[in-house]
Amino acid sequence: MRHVRGVLFVDYVRMLRSQKHVDWTTVLAADDQAYLHARIEPDAWYPMGAFERLGQAILSAVTRGELFPVQLWGRYSVSALCTANPGLLAAGDPAESLARFRVLRQTFFDFPALELPLLHLDEAHVVVGYHMAGPAEEAATLQTLGFFEGLLEQAGARDIRGEVAERCWAGDPRTLLLLRWKPPVPAA
C-alpha cells in the first residue's frame, strides 16, 4: 500500500472542510468522510487511495473539473511547505531549491512518486508517478507543476516555463514535466 505524509494530506482535507455548502455524505464514502472530522497529523502517513479520492472530490465539487485552479493551488502551496520545511528554499538559487526538494521528496511519499533525473542551473525534468486513475493523475500532475513553478519563483527564477511533455493518462509510458527558467539576476 502506498502512503502520503500528513503535511500534504492536510491540504486536501482543509480544502474540503472549507466548502461548507457541499454535502460530503453524497460525494465521499464514510471512510473518507472520517478524515474531514479527524485531526490530521503532519508527520503521520495516510493512504494514497484516500488522498486520490479526496483529490477527485476537490476536482469534482470545488473546481468543477477545471484544471487551471489546481495548478494555481500547487503554486500557492509552496509557502506552507517551505514554512513546514524551512531548509527547502534556497533564496536566489532555484537549482539548489530543486536539489533540496529532491532530498525531501522521500519524506512526502513512501514510494517514488517524483523523480528529478535532470537538474541544471536553468532546467529540470521531473518524472511524476502517483499511480492514480487518469483524471486524478492529471490533476495531481498539474498541481505538482504549479508547485515547482512556485518553488522556482520563490527561489528567484525568472521567465519560468513549465510544461507537461509526456502524459501517462494519455498513453505515454510515463509523465514528464519540463521546467526551464532564467537564473536570478546577481545582486550588484
C-alpha positions in Angstrom: 0.0 0.0 0.0 1.3 3.5 -0.9 1.1 6.4 1.6 1.4 10.2 1.6 2.6 12.3 4.5 0.1 14.3 6.5 1.8 17.6 5.7 0.4 17.1 2.1 -2.8 15.2 3.1 -3.9 18.1 5.3 -4.1 20.5 2.4 -6.8 18.3 0.7 -8.7 18.0 4.0 -8.6 21.8 4.6 -9.9 22.4 1.1 -12.8 20.1 1.5 -13.6 21.4 5.0 -13.7 25.0 3.6 -16.6 24.0 1.3 -19.4 24.4 3.8 -22.1 24.3 1.1 -21.2 20.7 -0.1 -22.9 17.7 1.4 -19.8 15.4 1.6 -22.0 12.4 2.5 -23.2 12.4 -1.1 -19.7 12.7 -2.5 -17.3 10.7 -0.2 -17.5 7.2 1.2 -17.9 7.1 5.0 -14.2 6.1 5.5 -13.1 9.2 3.6 -15.6 11.4 5.3 -13.9 10.5 8.6 -10.8 12.4 7.6 -12.9 15.6 7.4 -13.6 15.3 11.2 -10.2 13.9 12.3 -7.1 15.8 13.3 -4.5 15.3 10.5 -1.0 14.9 11.9 1.6 16.4 9.6 4.2 13.7 10.3 1.8 10.7 10.1 1.3 8.6 7.0 -2.1 8.4 5.2 -3.4 6.0 2.5 -2.7 7.2 -1.1 -6.1 5.8 -2.1 -7.8 8.2 0.3 -5.6 11.0 -1.0 -6.7 10.2 -4.5 -10.4 10.1 -3.6 -10.2 13.4 -1.7 -8.4 14.9 -4.7 -11.2 13.6 -7.0 -13.8 15.2 -4.7 -12.0 18.5 -4.9 -11.8 18.3 -8.7 -15.5 17.5 -9.0 -17.1 19.6 -6.3 -14.7 22.5 -5.9 -13.0 23.2 -9.3 -15.9 21.6 -11.3 -13.4 19.8 -13.4 -11.3 22.9 -14.2 -7.6 22.1 -14.0 -6.1 25.6 -14.0 -7.2 26.3 -10.4 -5.5 23.0 -9.4 -2.2 24.2 -11.0 -2.5 27.6 -9.2 -3.2 25.8 -5.9 0.0 23.9 -6.4 1.8 27.2 -7.0 0.4 28.8 -3.8 1.1 25.7 -1.7 4.8 26.3 -1.8 4.7 28.8 1.1 3.1 26.4 3.5 5.6 23.6 2.6 8.5 26.0 2.9 7.2 27.0 6.4 6.9 23.3 7.4 10.4 22.6 5.9 12.5 25.8 6.4 15.5 24.3 4.7 13.7 23.7 1.4 14.0 27.2 -0.1 17.5 28.4 -1.2 16.8 32.1 -1.8 18.5 33.2 -5.0 19.3 29.6 -6.1 16.5 27.9 -8.0 18.6 24.8 -8.9 19.6 24.3 -5.2 16.0 24.6 -4.1 15.1 21.8 -6.5 18.1 19.8 -5.3 16.8 20.2 -1.7 13.4 19.1 -2.8 15.0 16.0 -4.4 16.2 15.1 -0.9 12.9 16.0 0.9 10.6 14.2 -1.6 11.3 10.9 0.1 9.7 12.3 3.3 6.4 13.1 1.5 5.6 9.7 -0.1 6.7 6.2 0.8 7.1 5.3 -2.9 8.9 7.0 -5.8 6.1 9.5 -6.7 8.5 12.1 -8.0 12.0 11.8 -9.6 14.3 14.5 -10.8 16.5 12.8 -13.3 17.9 16.0 -14.8 18.7 19.2 -12.9 20.8 22.1 -14.4 21.1 25.7 -13.4 18.3 26.6 -15.7 16.4 23.4 -16.5 14.9 20.4 -14.7 13.0 17.3 -15.7 10.5 15.8 -13.2 9.1 12.3 -13.7 5.7 12.0 -12.0 4.2 8.7 -11.0 1.4 8.8 -8.4 -0.3 5.8 -10.0 -3.8 7.2 -9.8 -6.7 6.9 -12.1 -6.5 9.2 -15.2 -8.3 12.3 -14.1 -6.8 12.2 -10.7 -3.3 11.6 -12.1 -3.7 14.5 -14.5 -4.9 16.9 -11.7 -2.1 15.8 -9.3 0.4 16.3 -12.1 -0.8 19.9 -12.8 -0.8 20.6 -9.1 2.8 19.3 -9.0 3.7 21.5 -12.0 2.3 24.5 -10.2 4.2 23.6 -7.1 7.5 23.5 -8.9 6.8 26.8 -10.7 6.0 28.4 -7.4 9.2 27.0 -5.8 11.3 28.3 -8.6 9.6 31.7 -8.4 10.3 31.9 -4.7 13.9 31.0 -5.2 14.3 33.9 -7.6 14.0 32.2 -11.0 12.8 34.4 -13.9 10.8 33.7 -17.0 9.7 30.3 -15.7 8.2 27.9 -18.4 6.8 24.6 -17.2 5.0 22.0 -19.4 3.8 18.5 -19.3 5.7 16.9 -22.1 4.6 13.3 -21.6 1.3 12.1 -20.1 0.8 8.5 -18.8 -3.0 9.0 -18.7 -2.9 9.7 -22.5 -0.9 6.6 -23.3 2.7 7.8 -22.8 4.9 5.4 -20.8 5.5 8.0 -18.1 4.5 11.5 -17.1 7.3 14.0 -17.6 7.4 17.7 -16.6 9.9 20.0 -18.3 10.9 23.1 -16.3 13.0 25.9 -17.8 13.9 29.3 -16.3 16.4 32.1 -16.3 18.6 32.3 -13.2 18.1 35.3 -10.8 20.0 38.4 -11.6 23.0 38.6 -9.4 22.9 41.4 -6.8 25.1 44.4 -7.7 
